[in-house]
Amino acid sequence: MTWMRSLQARIVLTTVVLMAVVCAVVGIGAALSLRHYLGEQLAQEVSRTVGFTANPPNDDSDHRPPPPDAGSGIGGGDGTSRIEVRSIDGQVVSAAALGNFRSADQPLSAVQVAPVLAVTPDQGSPGDPGAEAVTLPGLGTYFMEARTVSDGSVVAVGISTARMDATVGRLAVIEIVIFAIGVAVAGVIAAFATGATLRPLHRVSATARRVSELPLERGEVELDDRVPEADADPRTEVGQVGVALNRMLGHVAGALEVRQESETRVRRFVADASHELRTPLAAIRGYSELARRRSDELPPEVAAMLERVGSQTERMTLLVEDLLLLARLDAGRPLARERVDLARIVADVVADAHAVASDHHWSLQLPEDPEAIGFDVVGDPERLHQVVANLLANARTHTPSGTHVVAGLSRRGDTVRLEVSDDGPGIAPDLLGHVFERFARGDTGRARTTGSTGLGLSIVSAVVTEHGGTLGVTSVPGDTRFAVALPAADRGGPSLPPVTAPVSVRRG
């Protein structure tokens, strides 16, 4: 059914249907014309025969030709091709199917004669076709004509239409065979012709398909694919499509270059600004810490203000570090590559979260024998630590006190899977598809009450992608799950110390 949706299939099917309709009209017309012609000839033969039979020649009258031999006429060649019935006042005198030199006459039954008696005698002159078709039981259809003889009797003569029907039937069979071959040949030729005609359109479609598969949403894109000059001739319909597609691709390539230049400038600005901000922020943080050491010499209001300056400076420093990290990842700077025990990192981060937010219930879920399974990956330990820390911080920030947060590790073939789940209120459905975007927050207002910058999950996504992993999220009220899948390291590397964590651990 997919093939029938193509333009080539529809053109071929339309051609075949039109050819079949034309052949059917021509064939039916030819068969009807032949039948009409043969019917007229048979009617004239019947008229001549009945005229000769009703008024046979004698020695004193004009010499008439002998009656036609029904065996050699259109009616047929067997003994039942011609019948003759004589009657007087409706009473049958004689009724027989006349034979020829190969067969004798055969009498007709009363049932077979009854339709003949219903034929009205024709008083026309001999040779005038006045025959009518009559069906005789057991004999078939005959062209019948009746004449009144001078002695008052009525003679009816009929010739069978079997040979005429056979001739028309043979013509119909020949037409069907010839027309079927013609339609099949026309379909094959149409398929090859349309295939050759549409081949440039297929090449244009292939170009558009290759361009549609390119990742155009981010990064530098080389959009060099174009429709060949041979398929971009504006004098043809397909060429006009090719020209329009090339023009569109040129506009898209230009827009992508402008977008890439803009993104490059923004990334360079963010990286430069973040780098330049680190020095004054470090100075502000240092001076505020020195001032807070002498807070006993300052008024309470000034000490409180210095405390706020220090906390906000720390927060700004973290934001700048996050922006700088994202800028470096966007610029494609390589991360460190070493063997990392992900179980150790998760245990450390869960322990830190337990110390920072004791109002939440933190759990670490590991298999029965993590050492035998192995949770080693290859990557940057600091960045992987940040991935786990950001996921737990996200759960801590966006869930109320008393929420249960579980960090679990599992191994599936060559993939290490980290899953962080909580039984909090969940993520709004309209936000679920944007949680990994930068500056995406559940609270869309500018007054941030949760302290979230909207960069934590975007950093998780960027770091996981840089490590060749995948990241997903599902959320319903009471069950929110972030799943990270990373390629496992080769088990042939050096062994690492066992995992220890001062938090509740669930195994199973």
DRENLUM-350831 format. One line per 2 residues: for each residue x, y, z of C-alpha. Coordinates in Angstrom, 2 decimals. Example, Ala and Ser with C-alpha at 12.3 -4.5 7.8 and 13.67 -1.06 7.14 Angstrom:
<nodes>
12.30/-4.50/7.80  13.67/-1.06/7.14
</nodes>
This chain:
<nodes>
0.00/0.00/0.00  2.94/2.35/0.54
3.97/1.93/-3.10  0.48/2.91/-4.24
0.88/6.29/-2.52  3.79/7.30/-4.75
3.34/9.67/-7.67  4.84/7.15/-10.10
2.39/4.46/-9.00  -0.57/6.79/-9.40
0.55/7.85/-12.90  1.07/4.24/-13.99
-2.25/3.18/-12.48  -4.06/6.07/-14.18
-2.46/5.17/-17.53  -3.41/1.52/-17.19
-7.00/2.36/-16.19  -7.40/4.79/-19.11
-5.97/2.24/-21.53  -8.29/-0.43/-20.16
-11.32/1.85/-20.50  -10.40/2.83/-24.07
-9.80/-0.80/-25.03  -13.08/-1.85/-23.43
-15.01/0.84/-25.34  -13.32/-0.05/-28.62
-13.81/-3.78/-28.07  -17.46/-3.49/-27.12
-18.09/-1.14/-30.02  -16.38/-3.49/-32.46
-18.30/-6.53/-31.16  -21.64/-4.71/-31.31
-20.91/-3.42/-34.82  -19.97/-6.88/-36.02
-23.05/-8.41/-34.44  -25.27/-5.77/-36.01
-23.71/-6.34/-39.42  -23.96/-10.13/-39.18
-27.52/-9.81/-37.90  -28.52/-7.80/-40.96
-26.87/-10.35/-43.24  -28.64/-13.21/-41.45
-31.96/-11.41/-41.61  -31.58/-10.93/-45.38
-30.72/-14.61/-45.77  -33.81/-15.56/-43.78
-35.94/-13.24/-45.94  -34.64/-14.72/-49.18
-35.09/-18.25/-47.90  -38.67/-17.77/-46.74
-39.51/-16.01/-49.99  -38.16/-18.89/-52.03
-39.97/-21.40/-49.82  -43.31/-19.55/-49.96
-43.17/-18.99/-53.73  -41.03/-21.69/-55.33
-40.13/-21.19/-59.05  -41.95/-23.09/-61.85
-41.30/-23.66/-65.50  -43.52/-20.77/-66.65
-42.34/-18.11/-64.21  -39.11/-16.27/-63.91
-36.33/-18.55/-62.84  -35.35/-17.83/-59.29
-32.07/-18.97/-57.74  -32.18/-22.02/-55.49
-32.56/-21.36/-51.77  -29.28/-20.72/-49.91
-27.73/-23.68/-48.20  -28.10/-23.03/-44.47
-25.05/-25.15/-43.85  -22.83/-22.69/-45.68
-24.53/-19.50/-44.44  -24.02/-17.45/-41.30
-26.52/-19.47/-39.31  -24.44/-22.60/-38.78
-23.31/-25.89/-40.24  -25.22/-28.57/-38.31
-28.61/-30.15/-38.91  -30.47/-27.70/-36.68
-29.22/-24.53/-38.38  -32.49/-24.04/-40.38
-36.06/-24.88/-39.50  -39.23/-24.78/-41.53
-42.80/-24.85/-40.22  -46.01/-24.94/-42.34
-49.43/-24.30/-40.86  -53.01/-23.74/-41.99
-55.32/-21.76/-39.71  -52.94/-22.26/-36.80
-52.73/-26.02/-37.33  -49.25/-27.33/-37.95
-48.95/-29.24/-41.20  -45.20/-29.89/-41.02
-42.39/-28.78/-38.71  -38.80/-29.91/-39.03
-35.25/-28.85/-38.60  -33.92/-29.18/-42.12
-30.76/-31.11/-42.61  -28.14/-30.89/-45.31
-26.02/-33.36/-47.18  -24.52/-34.46/-43.85
-27.72/-34.89/-41.80  -31.37/-35.73/-42.23
-34.41/-33.63/-41.31  -35.50/-33.73/-37.66
-39.11/-33.23/-36.58  -39.92/-30.47/-34.07
-42.03/-30.99/-30.99  -45.15/-29.02/-30.19
-43.29/-27.10/-27.49  -40.62/-26.08/-29.95
-43.16/-25.12/-32.62  -45.29/-22.95/-30.32
-42.99/-19.87/-30.45  -42.85/-20.15/-34.26
-46.65/-19.97/-34.59  -46.59/-16.67/-32.75
-44.54/-15.05/-35.54  -46.77/-12.73/-37.58
-46.69/-13.49/-41.34  -44.91/-10.81/-43.36
-46.48/-9.79/-46.65  -43.37/-7.99/-47.84
-41.62/-8.85/-51.04  -38.86/-11.46/-50.97
-35.52/-10.09/-49.92  -36.96/-7.50/-47.52
-35.50/-8.31/-44.08  -38.37/-8.69/-41.65
-36.95/-11.43/-39.46  -37.24/-11.40/-35.70
-35.29/-13.30/-33.07  -37.18/-16.22/-31.52
-35.87/-18.60/-28.86  -36.89/-22.23/-29.36
-36.69/-24.58/-26.35  -33.77/-26.96/-26.75
-32.63/-25.42/-30.04  -31.48/-21.90/-29.20
-32.20/-18.57/-30.87  -33.34/-18.30/-34.51
-34.04/-15.44/-36.84  -37.61/-16.25/-37.95
-39.80/-14.87/-40.73  -43.22/-16.12/-41.83
-44.96/-15.67/-45.23  -48.49/-16.47/-46.41
-48.57/-18.83/-49.37  -51.09/-18.46/-52.21
-52.98/-21.53/-51.03  -53.70/-19.86/-47.67
-51.09/-21.71/-45.68  -48.33/-19.99/-43.69
-44.72/-21.00/-43.98  -42.15/-19.90/-41.39
-38.43/-20.25/-41.89  -35.71/-19.65/-39.30
-31.93/-19.75/-39.31  -29.95/-20.28/-36.12
-27.83/-17.46/-34.72  -25.31/-19.92/-33.24
-22.63/-19.32/-35.85  -23.14/-15.55/-35.65
-22.84/-15.70/-31.85  -19.74/-17.89/-32.12
-18.13/-15.43/-34.53  -18.83/-12.49/-32.22
-17.61/-14.54/-29.24  -14.34/-15.40/-30.97
-13.86/-11.74/-31.79  -14.46/-10.84/-28.12
-11.89/-13.40/-26.94  -9.32/-12.16/-29.45
-9.99/-8.57/-28.39  -9.61/-9.45/-24.69
-6.27/-11.18/-25.30  -4.89/-8.45/-27.54
-6.13/-5.61/-25.35  -4.83/-7.30/-22.17
-1.38/-7.62/-23.74  -1.59/-4.02/-24.92
-2.59/-2.73/-21.48  0.20/-4.72/-19.81
2.78/-3.42/-22.29  1.45/0.12/-21.82
1.74/-0.26/-18.04  5.35/-1.45/-18.27
6.27/1.35/-20.66  4.50/3.89/-18.45
6.39/2.60/-15.40  9.77/2.97/-17.13
8.84/6.32/-18.66  7.55/7.81/-15.41
10.52/6.37/-13.52  12.91/8.13/-15.89
10.85/11.33/-15.75  10.62/11.36/-11.96
14.24/10.37/-11.34  15.33/14.04/-11.05
12.51/14.60/-8.56  13.80/11.66/-6.50
17.25/13.27/-6.42  15.73/16.56/-5.29
13.81/14.67/-2.59  17.00/12.89/-1.49
18.75/16.24/-1.11  15.91/17.61/1.00
15.89/14.44/3.12  19.63/14.65/3.79
19.30/18.28/4.84  16.33/17.49/7.09
18.44/14.92/8.97  21.15/17.44/9.87
21.21/18.74/13.47  20.48/22.41/12.81
19.42/23.47/16.29  22.89/24.10/17.69
26.58/24.14/16.89  28.31/24.89/13.64
26.54/23.31/10.67  28.07/22.85/7.21
25.09/23.12/4.88  26.85/22.45/1.57
24.34/19.99/0.12  22.61/21.34/-3.00
20.49/20.03/-5.85  22.74/19.25/-8.87
22.70/21.72/-11.74  21.26/19.07/-14.06
18.18/18.86/-11.81  17.85/22.63/-11.34
16.81/23.61/-14.87  14.15/26.36/-14.51
12.63/25.35/-17.85  11.18/22.18/-16.32
8.77/21.73/-13.42  11.21/19.54/-11.48
14.00/21.99/-12.22  11.90/24.82/-10.77
11.54/22.82/-7.57  15.30/22.24/-7.53
16.03/25.94/-8.04  13.62/26.90/-5.25
15.16/24.31/-2.91  18.69/25.55/-3.64
17.60/29.12/-2.99  15.98/28.09/0.29
19.07/26.13/1.35  21.19/29.18/0.62
18.99/31.32/2.86  19.05/28.67/5.60
22.84/28.38/5.37  23.17/32.14/5.70
20.83/32.19/8.70  22.78/29.36/10.33
26.04/31.23/9.86  24.54/34.32/11.45
23.16/32.22/14.29  26.50/30.50/14.82
28.35/33.81/14.87  25.86/35.19/17.38
26.17/32.10/19.58  29.96/32.28/19.37
29.95/35.92/20.44  27.56/35.18/23.31
29.64/32.23/24.50  32.84/34.21/24.25
31.23/37.06/26.20  29.89/34.70/28.88
33.26/32.97/29.18  35.20/36.23/29.29
32.75/37.89/31.67  32.70/34.86/33.97
36.48/34.69/33.96  36.85/38.41/34.65
34.23/38.34/37.41  36.08/35.65/39.36
38.84/38.05/40.46  36.65/40.87/41.87
34.31/38.30/43.44  37.26/36.64/45.13
38.39/40.04/46.42  34.91/40.91/47.68
34.61/37.55/49.35  38.04/37.90/50.98
37.43/41.39/52.30  33.98/40.43/53.61
35.49/37.46/55.46  38.17/39.71/56.99
35.53/42.17/58.04  33.39/39.46/59.60
36.33/38.34/61.73  36.12/41.71/63.48
32.34/41.72/63.65  32.52/42.20/67.44
33.95/45.68/66.79  31.11/46.60/64.41
27.54/47.57/65.13  25.11/44.63/64.87
23.44/46.09/61.79  26.75/46.37/59.94
27.74/42.82/60.93  24.43/41.50/59.58
24.99/43.40/56.35  28.47/41.93/55.98
27.01/38.46/56.57  24.54/39.05/53.75
27.29/40.37/51.48  29.34/37.24/52.13
26.44/34.85/51.40  25.43/36.65/48.23
29.04/36.73/47.10  29.25/32.97/47.52
26.06/32.57/45.56  27.30/34.83/42.76
30.60/32.94/42.71  28.73/29.65/42.20
26.65/31.23/39.42  29.77/32.53/37.69
31.43/29.12/37.98  28.36/27.49/36.46
28.29/29.95/33.57  31.98/29.46/32.95
31.57/25.67/32.95  28.70/25.85/30.43
30.74/28.19/28.24  33.65/25.77/28.28
31.39/22.84/27.43  29.80/24.81/24.59
33.24/25.65/23.28  34.02/21.92/23.14
36.87/21.96/25.62  37.68/18.37/26.58
37.04/17.15/30.11  39.35/14.98/32.14
39.27/11.28/31.35  40.09/8.80/34.08
38.60/5.77/35.74  35.95/6.86/38.26
34.00/4.79/40.78  30.53/6.26/40.44
29.33/4.41/43.55  31.90/6.24/45.69
30.84/9.62/44.26  27.14/8.94/44.85
27.81/7.81/48.41  29.85/10.95/49.16
27.23/13.27/47.67  24.38/11.57/49.55
26.37/11.93/52.77  26.89/15.65/52.06
23.21/16.11/51.32  22.32/14.37/54.59
24.52/16.85/56.46  23.25/19.92/54.60
19.53/19.15/54.59  18.71/16.93/57.52
15.01/17.79/57.16  14.89/15.44/54.13
15.21/11.66/54.26  18.19/10.60/52.15
18.79/7.01/51.06  21.38/5.24/48.95
20.21/2.14/47.10  22.88/-0.31/45.90
22.87/-3.96/44.81  23.90/-6.69/47.23
27.49/-6.85/45.97  28.44/-3.57/44.23
32.10/-4.58/44.01  31.25/-7.69/41.99
28.96/-5.75/39.66  31.23/-2.72/39.21
30.08/0.86/38.74  33.24/2.27/37.21
32.96/4.79/34.39  35.49/6.84/32.44
35.15/10.58/32.89  35.90/13.72/34.85
35.42/12.99/38.57  34.71/16.62/39.47
32.09/17.00/36.77  30.44/13.66/37.62
30.41/14.73/41.27  28.67/17.92/40.13
26.08/15.89/38.20  25.08/13.89/41.29
25.24/16.97/43.54  23.02/19.01/41.20
20.42/16.23/40.98  20.24/15.93/44.77
20.26/19.71/45.17  17.37/19.94/42.72
15.41/17.43/44.82  16.25/19.30/48.01
15.32/22.72/46.61  12.01/21.82/45.01
10.54/19.44/47.60  9.20/20.20/51.07
10.68/19.01/54.37  10.19/15.33/55.11
10.51/14.27/51.45  12.19/10.93/50.83
14.99/11.18/48.25  16.60/7.96/46.97
19.78/7.76/44.88  20.12/4.33/43.29
22.74/2.65/41.11  22.26/-0.31/38.82
24.13/-2.03/36.00  22.57/-3.09/32.71
25.11/-4.68/30.40  27.69/-2.04/29.46
25.67/0.80/31.00  25.77/2.18/34.53
22.45/3.72/35.51  22.02/6.37/38.20
18.49/7.18/39.31  17.47/9.93/41.73
13.84/9.76/42.82  11.69/11.58/45.35
8.09/11.48/46.55  7.62/15.24/46.34
4.86/17.17/44.52  6.38/16.51/41.10
7.10/18.72/38.09  4.38/20.62/36.26
3.55/18.94/32.90  4.16/22.16/30.94
7.65/22.44/32.49  8.64/18.79/32.20
9.88/19.12/28.61  12.04/22.16/29.47
13.69/21.19/32.77  17.11/20.70/31.13
17.08/24.08/29.43  19.15/26.90/30.85
17.46/29.18/33.36  14.38/26.96/33.37
12.61/27.30/36.74  9.27/26.26/38.10
8.87/29.75/39.54  8.77/31.99/36.46
8.77/35.22/38.41  11.90/37.30/38.89
11.65/37.09/42.67  13.29/33.71/43.33
12.19/32.28/46.60  13.95/28.93/46.22
17.42/30.24/45.45  17.52/28.33/42.14
19.38/29.84/39.19  17.96/27.44/36.61
21.44/26.20/35.58  21.80/23.04/37.67
19.94/20.63/35.40  21.33/22.23/32.24
24.83/21.55/33.60  23.79/17.95/34.32
22.56/17.56/30.74  25.71/19.09/29.24
28.11/17.01/31.37  26.21/13.75/30.76
26.16/14.42/27.01  29.89/15.18/27.06
30.46/11.79/28.74  28.49/10.00/26.01
25.52/9.26/28.27  21.79/9.93/28.23
19.51/11.75/30.62  15.78/11.42/31.15
13.05/12.45/33.56  9.57/11.25/34.47
7.34/12.93/36.98  3.91/12.47/38.51
2.77/13.74/41.90  4.53/11.58/44.48
7.11/10.09/42.10  9.74/12.13/40.23
12.69/10.26/38.71  15.84/11.53/37.01
17.75/8.75/35.23  21.36/9.03/34.03
22.90/6.31/31.87  26.70/6.29/31.36
28.94/3.84/29.48  30.64/1.47/31.91
34.44/1.34/32.06  36.45/-1.75/31.16
36.45/-4.18/34.09  40.13/-4.91/33.51
41.34/-1.71/35.24  42.76/-1.34/38.75
40.56/-2.12/41.72  39.26/0.67/43.97
38.55/0.81/47.71  35.07/-0.25/48.83
32.23/2.24/49.15  31.37/3.65/52.56
28.65/6.17/53.35  27.33/7.45/56.68
23.73/7.33/55.50  21.02/4.71/55.30
21.73/2.24/52.52  19.07/0.03/50.94
20.30/-3.00/49.08  18.31/-5.13/46.78
</nodes>
